[in-house]
């Protein structure tokens, strides 16, 4: 049993588009009687996940319990950002019963676990468990995440390269550090795809790890909270490609934010995003939009050319009805002029 006086923390990791925000939204709405706090680590300085989650706040997880870190990957900015944020959450009244940490899709979980060894929080915090989300369809295809196939093809075509792609290393580190793997979007993978994804995860895992299929982020809080893994004391069982000392570099990725006036046709926005993915190698688009004549905000989530959208909440009184999309891609593929031109038709204000 872990020290019951310690505040439990669950680290939720997974690649871009694996469903972390959807999972946390579900836990906020069905917390199993726990008062939750959430730390969201956005990629770059243009994040929207915190805004999405604050829109879902309820008494058991009020908006003041949701904090964003957007100054870089928390596995690289522990002292400057992460530790002060954890201290601020511990000082809340009433104190949370459990903290959820949503890492960015590019974060390596093991350096974050090492942060819990800091003297001023070690006696007060324990890592209850590390939950890794994996997109079943992408893993089954051997891509692990959207557009990795393109990177792998380049590597295979160049005989001078003999190392893994950065994306696959991140995936492997996330699986190796996990206490439970949630296999998301199993409906898109189908039974054969799910079986293949489980085989790949089992091959990458350094020890037997439970793998649970999860659709739409729905999972009983009792399954993933209260594991009492004390992961900060179990580092040797969680190997990493980055155990040897060197910097963890995210320079190969970049992101921009695009402001979107009120739309008349959401389908035009979907087509524009699909085109960006196919023609300009965009990995991820997420955010929200306003639709003329609709009182609800339109939530947009895209992984490659796979675009999903739904109305998530009413616009607030006095809230500006405009959208904001974050676009993430490899550094060389982020060209604001190209992206804004591709979204041009969809960004026209409604008549």
Protein Blocks (a to p, Z undefined) as FASTA:
>chain_A
ZZfkbccddddeddehilmmmmmmmmmmmngopacddddddehjlbfklmmmmmmgcfkl
cfklpccdfebcfklmmmmmmmmmmmmmmmpccddfbdcddddfkbcfklmmmmmmpfkl
mmmcccfbacddddfklmmnonopghklmmmmmmmmpmkbccdcfklmmmmmmmmmpmbd
cdehklmnommlmmmmmmmmmmmpgbdcdddddeehiacfklmgoklnommlmmmmmccf
klpgcdddfklpccddddddddfblklmmmmmmmmmmmnopabdcdddddehiabdcddd
dehjbccdddfbdcdehiacdddddddddfklmcfklmmmmmmmmmpccZZ
